[in-house]
């Protein structure tokens, strides 16, 4: 079946540090991959996406590359800010089923 | 901007009450979803709907039902609320023809059952 595994948190960083949140997936076919972000007290917002192998999604300084050979979609940012503190979800959509499959989320805490 | 609106941000209900959580989207999306979010468990799909009057069970439908009488509105019903249904509930919608866009989520309803 389809599943997503992402690193457990919390991830604690100082401002301007480099961020990596690991995500690997298992899927049949050719899924689309997403990162969603949830700020405190809010719903989920789409951060970035990639719909085929070797695509790179990017937004707000965050990047992730769809790696079919390693079934990975790691999230990176070169210099985090306090305002990036949130929970980040790696998500898979197998288009045949139209249902998202979520990782368990990784909490990021950035201190000044 | 596209929008999914959940009627309440916070709700407190008593055990045994019938609870209605409302969700409205203004994007003419066919697909709508209800999730619950719990610490350490991530998001779990309760029910979803592909069209008016259609509904499908998700991964954890027990204790819940849904109603979709109009395309824009998808209601989650707790027939007899219990304390283990205390959770954050998230509604989402999706354009069936643009699955590469993922879902649009509401801001969530935090329900406490006492």
Interface residues (C-beta under 8 A of the other chain):
Chain A: X32 X34 X36 X42 X43 X44 X45 X46 X49 X51 X89 X91 X93 X95 X98 X99 X100 X102 X103 X104 X105
Chain B: X4 X6 X31 X33 X40 X41 X42 X43 X45 X48 X50 X58 X90 X92 X94 X96 X99 X100 X101 X102 X103 X104 X105 X106 X107 X108
